[in-house]
């Protein structure tokens, strides 16, 4: 395998960046990955100045602990089982699914939009904060989510838990709405 430990002055990778079992520890000046960012079992702890991942980002079983300047993931963001990321920081946009099952993420940071499914099942997230849009289904079952924050729209079905008590500013649910066992009393 490669012995490269730093990407140094490299600014962009046009396609997928595979870091699985690589020696790379430092992304250097990297700002954009045009395809997937496969960080599964990599040595990278900080994303530093990386702003954009155009396709999928795999943080499951990675040691990444800081998303740095990352603002956009074009497709799916898989945090499932990640034990090191606590906050999404400056990340504003996830174009596809956001998977948080069994992760240590507690803070959605500046996240405003999830284009696909948002799966909070068995996650540690309690507040959705500034998240306004979920394009697909939203699963709050077996989650700690108790405050949907500024959420206005869920494009697919939603499964509520027994901790959410208010729908606040939620205006639209595109699919089924399961209130079984929920504490929501007023649909607004």
Secondary structure as GFF3:
##gff-version 3
##sequence-region A 1 188
A	DSSP	beta_strand	12	13	.	.	.	ID=ss1
A	DSSP	beta_strand	17	18	.	.	.	ID=ss2
A	DSSP	beta_strand	32	33	.	.	.	ID=ss3
A	DSSP	beta_strand	37	38	.	.	.	ID=ss4
A	DSSP	beta_strand	52	53	.	.	.	ID=ss5
A	DSSP	beta_strand	57	58	.	.	.	ID=ss6
A	DSSP	beta_strand	72	73	.	.	.	ID=ss7
A	DSSP	beta_strand	77	78	.	.	.	ID=ss8
A	DSSP	beta_strand	93	94	.	.	.	ID=ss9
A	DSSP	beta_strand	98	99	.	.	.	ID=ss10
A	DSSP	beta_strand	113	114	.	.	.	ID=ss11
A	DSSP	beta_strand	118	119	.	.	.	ID=ss12
A	DSSP	beta_strand	133	134	.	.	.	ID=ss13
A	DSSP	beta_strand	138	139	.	.	.	ID=ss14
A	DSSP	beta_strand	153	154	.	.	.	ID=ss15
A	DSSP	beta_strand	158	159	.	.	.	ID=ss16
A	DSSP	beta_strand	172	173	.	.	.	ID=ss17
A	DSSP	beta_strand	177	178	.	.	.	ID=ss18
###
